[in-house]
Each structure stands twice: as C-alpha cells, then as structure tokens.
C-alpha cells in the first residue's frame, strides 16, 4: 500500500508494468498534477495549447457527474479512473470513491491532483483481476469513457454484455451504474468527424468492419443489452458530447430548434464538413429523432 497525500494506492493486482500509455505526454501530465493545483489548470491549458492537457485537466469534464444526486453516505466505484478528471468531483459528493485503473502512471497523476481527498482509494491493475477481489457493494458505479473498451477487460464471447452482468453484482439494491459513451450513430460522424477511437472516417456508422477491441453502440443496441441484463435505464444526451458537456438533455427535456449550434468542436483531429449540422439537427428535432443521433449517451442504469 502506498499513499500520496491522503490518497491510498493499492498495487496488489498491478501486473508490474503499464500495459496502456499515451507516451511521453503522460510525463507532462504527471508534472502538472504534482506541481500545480486545480486553480492553475485553466491557465496551463491556455499556455500549452495541448489537447491532452485540456482533455485531462479541463474542469468542464466534471459536468458529466456534477448533477448526479450522489450523497455523503454513498460509496462510489469509478472503473477506468484514468488521470482523475472525474475523481475529484465524485470525491466531493460521496462518502468514498474506489478507483480502478490499469496504469500506475495515470494512477499517480490522479493521486497527486486529488491528494487532499481522504476518501479516495486507487486500485491499480486489470479490472478482471481486481473485480474478483472486490468484497464491497456500491451505490454508484461509473464508467466514463470506459465501457467501449470492455473487450480488453473481459475475456469472453460477449464481453460488453458480460461487463454489464459483472458490474451489476457489485451494486447495492437499487444502486446505479452510470455510463458515458459516444453514440455509434452520432451526428458528428455522419457530418465528417473521424471515429473517436479508431481515427477513421465512418468506421462506427459502417458497423466497425475493420475494428477489434473497441466499439460503441446505437441507442437500440444499448436498449437490447440493458434488457438482457435485467436493468432499467434512463437515457441522457450530453451536448456537444460527454467529454466536454455544456448541456444535458433527456427524453423528458429534448433540445429545441436552434439550440444545437456548438458542433465544430473537433479539437484534436482534422475533419470533413459535409453539411451544416445545426440545420440537420433542426430537421431531426422536427421529426423527433434527436435521441437516435445525439453524439453521446449518458446512461443511468438501475439494479433490482
């Protein structure tokens, strides 16, 4: 067991080396987390003009969970905590946050940036190994930008379905699973953005014919998986996406015409501009089809 500030790090299941890394940029992220506080992040983002720095340190990332009714008596499991972009927001709300993260370096980044939190514990290693040793149950289990990689966490014929089944076992009665993920049929992909994980045009909307190890899903595909897992779901639609959510719509509060005008926000990659997304969104809103083509889903699943 190791401690950075008040954060505990458990390497019992750590395989001895990081099996996933974005390379040298993670050294820069670690230096920022070690030497600066949250009050400095926006200045550093502006000075570096770096996509990884903005992605990992922007406070806008926290909007995806800030609204959740997590209370001071709730225990949270954060699967795939990464560099801790969401961890601090969860820790401020909850009784405890247990993070699972494969990378030791990313776990250090998380620990340094949240070192004042005495309710955070980071479990380092592969989810499948750590999950076998979990004895706690949780009020909330979050997978923010993680579920699409379930093929790497779960060794089975139906890894995504099995991931839901495994996670469900660790919920308290009527606990919640919170999943944020891109929509395979999201508007931005039709309009000329590359698929977020593969970097290829139209890969998701063509059905991932050349991709293994990562995938996202349409709303219908999600509904089928959720039903098979025996869970209940509420769908939300972060806009422009779940990474930098500036608005959150739901089936009870959908966007009106003219509201969806923040569409050219592809910060890290080139893109095509095949049509005016705002006008197409307005057309879909008229036809009540927005939920099928939202760029991202935030799905809140409830156990029995």
C-alpha positions in Angstrom: 0.0 0.0 0.0 1.3 3.5 -0.9 0.0 6.9 -0.1 0.2 10.2 -2.0 -1.1 12.9 0.3 -4.3 11.4 1.7 -4.9 9.1 -1.3 -4.3 5.4 -0.9 -2.8 3.4 -3.8 -3.1 -0.4 -3.8 -0.8 -2.3 -6.3 -1.8 -5.8 -5.2 -3.1 -6.6 -8.7 -0.7 -4.4 -10.7 1.0 -6.5 -13.4 4.4 -4.9 -13.0 4.3 -2.6 -16.0 1.8 -0.2 -17.6 0.0 -2.0 -20.4 -1.6 1.2 -21.7 0.1 4.6 -22.2 -0.2 7.7 -24.3 3.6 8.0 -24.2 5.8 11.0 -23.2 2.8 13.3 -22.8 1.9 11.4 -19.6 5.2 12.7 -18.0 4.0 16.2 -18.7 0.6 15.4 -17.1 2.3 14.0 -14.1 4.5 17.1 -13.7 1.4 19.3 -13.8 -0.5 17.2 -11.3 2.5 17.1 -8.9 3.4 20.8 -9.0 0.1 22.7 -9.6 -3.3 22.9 -8.1 -6.8 23.0 -9.7 -6.8 26.8 -9.6 -3.9 26.7 -12.1 -5.3 24.3 -14.6 -7.1 26.7 -16.9 -4.0 28.9 -17.2 -1.8 25.9 -18.0 -4.4 24.7 -20.6 -4.2 28.2 -22.3 -0.4 28.4 -22.2 0.2 24.9 -23.5 -2.5 24.7 -26.2 -2.2 21.0 -25.9 -5.2 18.6 -26.5 -4.1 16.0 -23.9 -3.6 18.8 -21.3 -7.0 20.2 -22.0 -8.7 16.8 -22.1 -7.3 15.6 -18.8 -7.3 18.9 -16.8 -10.4 20.9 -18.0 -12.9 21.4 -15.2 -15.7 21.1 -17.9 -15.1 17.3 -17.8 -16.6 17.2 -14.4 -20.0 18.4 -15.6 -20.9 14.9 -16.6 -21.2 13.8 -13.0 -21.8 17.1 -11.1 -25.6 16.8 -11.4 -25.9 13.3 -10.1 -27.6 13.0 -6.7 -24.7 11.3 -5.1 -24.9 11.9 -1.3 -22.4 12.0 1.6 -23.5 8.5 2.6 -22.9 6.9 -0.9 -20.0 4.7 -1.9 -18.8 5.0 -5.5 -16.7 2.7 -7.7 -15.0 4.5 -10.6 -14.0 2.0 -13.2 -11.2 3.3 -15.5 -10.4 6.4 -13.5 -7.5 7.4 -15.8 -5.8 10.7 -14.8 -8.6 11.6 -12.3 -10.6 14.1 -14.4 -13.8 12.9 -12.7 -12.4 11.5 -9.4 -12.3 14.8 -7.6 -15.9 15.7 -8.5 -17.1 12.3 -7.2 -15.0 12.6 -4.0 -16.5 15.9 -3.1 -20.0 14.4 -3.3 -19.6 10.9 -1.9 -18.6 9.1 1.3 -15.9 7.1 -0.5 -14.5 6.6 -4.0 -12.7 3.5 -5.1 -11.0 3.9 -8.4 -9.8 1.1 -10.7 -7.1 1.9 -13.2 -4.7 -0.3 -15.2 -1.9 2.3 -15.5 0.3 3.1 -12.5 1.4 6.4 -14.0 -2.1 7.6 -14.6 -2.9 6.5 -11.0 -0.1 8.7 -9.8 -1.5 11.6 -11.8 -4.9 11.0 -10.2 -3.4 10.7 -6.7 -1.4 13.9 -7.0 -4.2 16.0 -8.3 -6.6 14.8 -5.6 -4.0 14.3 -2.8 -6.2 16.3 -0.4 -9.1 13.8 -0.6 -9.1 11.4 2.3 -11.9 9.3 0.8 -10.2 8.1 -2.4 -8.5 4.8 -2.8 -7.0 3.7 -6.2 -6.8 0.0 -7.1 -4.2 -0.5 -9.8 -4.4 -3.3 -12.3 -6.7 -5.0 -14.7 -10.4 -4.8 -13.9 -11.0 -8.5 -14.3 -8.4 -9.3 -11.6 -9.4 -6.6 -9.2 -13.1 -7.4 -9.6 -12.5 -10.9 -8.3 -11.2 -9.5 -5.0 -13.9 -6.8 -4.5 -16.0 -7.5 -1.4 -17.8 -4.2 -1.2 -21.0 -3.2 -2.9 -21.6 0.3 -4.2 -24.4 2.9 -4.5 -22.9 4.2 -7.8 -20.6 2.6 -10.3 -19.3 4.9 -13.0 -17.7 4.1 -16.4 -17.0 7.4 -18.1 -15.4 6.8 -21.5 -14.6 3.2 -20.4 -17.3 0.7 -21.4 -16.2 0.8 -25.1 -13.0 -1.0 -24.0 -14.8 -3.9 -22.3 -13.3 -6.3 -24.8 -10.0 -5.6 -23.1 -11.4 -6.0 -19.5 -13.5 -9.1 -20.0 -12.3 -12.3 -21.7 -15.5 -13.8 -23.1 -17.5 -14.3 -26.2 -19.9 -11.4 -25.4 -17.6 -9.0 -23.4 -19.9 -6.0 -23.4 -22.9 -7.9 -22.2 -20.8 -9.8 -19.7 -19.4 -6.5 -18.4 -22.8 -5.3 -17.5 -23.5 -8.6 -15.7 -20.3 -8.4 -13.8 -20.7 -4.8 -12.7 -24.3 -5.4 -11.7 -23.1 -7.9 -9.0 -21.4 -5.1 -7.1 -24.4 -2.8 -6.7 -26.4 -2.3 -3.6 -30.1 -2.9 -4.1 -31.4 -0.2 -6.4 -27.8 1.1 -6.9 -26.9 2.9 -10.1 -24.5 2.3 -13.0 -23.5 5.5 -14.8 -22.1 5.0 -18.4 -20.9 7.8 -20.6 -20.0 6.8 -24.2 -20.2 8.0 -27.8 -23.2 7.1 -29.9 -22.1 4.9 -32.8 -24.6 6.7 -35.0 -23.8 10.2 -33.6 -24.4 13.2 -35.8 -20.8 14.3 -35.9 -19.7 11.0 -37.6 -22.2 11.5 -40.5 -21.1 15.1 -40.8 -17.4 14.3 -41.3 -15.7 13.6 -37.9 -13.5 10.5 -37.6 -14.5 7.8 -35.2 -13.2 8.8 -31.8 -11.2 5.7 -31.0 -10.0 4.5 -34.5 -9.4 7.8 -36.2 -11.1 6.5 -39.3 -14.0 8.2 -41.2 -17.4 6.4 -41.0 -15.9 3.4 -39.1 -18.6 3.3 -36.5 -21.6 4.1 -38.7 -20.4 1.3 -41.1 -20.5 -1.2 -38.2 -16.8 -1.4 -37.2 -16.0 -3.8 -40.1 -12.2 -3.2 -39.6 -12.0 -2.7 -35.8 -11.3 -5.0 -32.9 -11.0 -4.3 -29.2 -13.2 -1.2 -29.0 -16.7 -0.2 -30.1 -19.6 2.0 -29.3 -23.3 1.3 -29.7 -26.5 2.8 -31.1 -29.5 3.5 -28.8 -31.3 0.4 -30.0 -28.2 -1.7 -29.3 -28.0 -0.3 -25.8 -31.7 -1.0 -25.1 -31.2 -4.6 -26.1 -28.1 -5.1 -23.9 -29.8 -3.4 -21.0 -32.9 -5.5 -21.3 -30.8 -8.7 -21.5 -29.0 -7.6 -18.2 -32.3 -7.1 -16.4 -31.6 -3.4 -15.7 -33.7 -0.3 -16.0 -32.4 2.7 -17.8 -32.7 6.5 -18.2 -31.0 8.0 -21.2 -29.4 11.4 -21.2 -27.8 13.2 -24.1 -24.7 15.3 -23.3 -24.1 18.1 -25.8 -21.9 18.6 -27.7 -20.7 15.3 -26.2 -19.9 13.7 -22.9 -16.2 14.8 -22.9 -17.0 18.5 -22.7 -20.7 18.6 -21.8 -22.2 22.1 -21.8 -25.8 20.9 -21.8 -27.6 17.7 -20.8 -30.8 16.7 -22.5 -33.1 13.8 -21.7 -36.2 12.1 -23.1 -38.2 14.4 -20.8 -36.3 17.6 -21.9 -35.2 17.5 -25.5 -33.5 20.3 -27.4 -35.5 22.9 -29.3 -34.7 24.1 -32.9 -31.7 26.4 -33.0 -30.2 25.2 -29.7 -27.6 22.9 -31.1 -25.0 25.2 -32.6 -21.8 24.1 -30.9 -20.9 21.5 -33.5 -17.4 22.3 -34.9 -15.5 21.3 -31.7 -13.2 18.5 -33.0 -10.2 19.8 -31.1 -7.6 17.0 -31.7 -8.2 15.9 -35.3 -8.9 17.1 -38.7 -12.4 16.6 -40.0 -14.6 17.0 -43.1 -17.5 19.4 -43.2 -20.1 17.6 -45.2 -23.2 19.6 -44.2 -24.5 22.2 -41.7 -25.0 20.1 -38.6 -27.2 22.7 -36.9 -29.7 22.6 -39.8 -29.7 18.9 -39.9 -30.3 18.7 -36.1 -33.2 21.1 -36.5 -34.7 18.7 -39.1 -34.2 15.7 -36.8 -35.8 17.7 -33.9 -38.8 18.3 -36.1 -39.0 14.5 -36.8 -38.4 13.6 -33.1 -35.3 11.7 -34.0 -32.7 13.6 -31.9 -32.1 10.8 -29.4 -31.0 8.4 -32.1 -28.4 10.8 -33.5 -27.0 12.5 -30.4 -23.2 12.5 -30.3 -23.1 10.8 -26.9 -25.1 9.0 -24.3 -25.1 9.2 -20.6 -27.0 6.2 -19.4 -28.1 5.7 -15.8 -28.9 2.1 -15.1 -30.7 0.9 -12.0 -30.3 -2.6 -10.5 -33.0 -4.6 -8.8 
